[in-house]
Amino acid sequence: MKTIFKTASLIVLVTCLVSPNVYGQNGLSDNLSITSTVFQKGLTPSKNLTEYTPTNSLRVEKPTNSAEFSGTTNRRDRSFGIDKYYPRRGTQNFVNFYLGLNNWLEDGDLPNSDKAYSLIPINSWYFGVNFDNVTNILGPLYLDWGIGASLMDYAFENTRVQVVKEDDGIVFQELADITGRKSKINVGYLNVHFVPTITFGRYRDFRVGFGVYGGYRISSNTKMKFDDADGNKQKEKVKDSFHINSFKYGFRAQIGWDFFDMFFNYDLVEFFNEDVDAPRLTPVTFGIVF
């Protein structure tokens, strides 16, 4: 009797444990069967049925302002430094170096090579250092302005030419008993310039400007290097004003793209004072800014 009771109890216990699993499986099968039957019959599923979306999914949204998200624009701005040089607003200041070549005009033309004061442009250097500023005026209009110092060499084509200062004029005389190696005039200036500039392009990286500049002479000298009649190397340097104008001013044009600029200076004041006997020479300079 006890054996029969134990056996019956064991059967009841096993039945209780197995029944929930069977019910779950039947329920799942019923659901799948119902859904399958619905699609087979071409019926539309209930709108109350929603598709399961994992709770740990990550949604990535692109910012509405595409300009802020544009990697191309940011890379270009960083690469070319556009806003660093020509700011969208306000004033930006920096140090620039100027390197160029000098010459002068006589009655609007370059002096003939047979003139004692004709120059070798490739040896007539212009070197300057400026504290420059760029101020945004309105939209693409800027003012490029600054102050600096420059050294200007005027190297004569005839290396035996000596510049002699007289009371009422300047004489360019040729020394016959030497072998010339170099002869030039060197002048130092303090300068200012004001150049309105227009920028072009989406990034304002192309620009054209036209304005004015002025300078005050702070030094001047002549320098000669030659071999004398005995073949000895000689050097001669004379510091004097040589009747050179103390002030100068003129027009300045410049054009640039990104970090590269070119400039052209045309003096409106003659190199030598008007009240002395000297050639009527007008200096011009062409160079680059870096």
Summary of the structure (lengths in Angstrom):
residues: 290
radius of gyration: 43.3
end to end distance: 112.5
largest distance: 153.0
contacts: 768
relative contact order: 0.13
helix: 21%
strand: 49%
